[in-house]
Amino acid sequence: MPFTDRQYEAETILQYNETDEDAYVWSASARFHRYMARLGVEPAKTAFREGTAPSVWYRVPKSWIRVLKPRQINISPERREQMRLEAKERFSRKPQPAQQNELLGEDELPDPETDS
């Protein structure tokens, strides 16, 4: 699925140097704004432009900045095939709708004559 212009422009930039204790993070991503709010980080500065999402500067400790090497998973071809078959079985089954009496129990079924 191709990215839209809005998704492409929702970038996040990290800025820090050796002398400052904190790093600055600029973002136009709503997803990143929600993440920072969950962490309890207040915006240091917010800018609004007409027709675009707000862009926000955050000030965070440099110790929060990490660049990690992607995790390498070594799976044997046999195990990979087994996982493929399990996933295929799991996701090819159509969920069966639950019967109302299974959800409520026989004695908890509503009486259609008394319910209005």
PyMOL commands that set and color helices and strands:
alter all, ss='L'
color gray80, all
select helices_A, chain A and resi 5-9+30-39+62-64+77-92+100-104+106-108
alter helices_A, ss='H'
color red, helices_A
select strands_A, chain A and resi 12-15+22-27+43-47+55-61
alter strands_A, ss='S'
color yellow, strands_A
deselect
rebuild
show_as cartoon
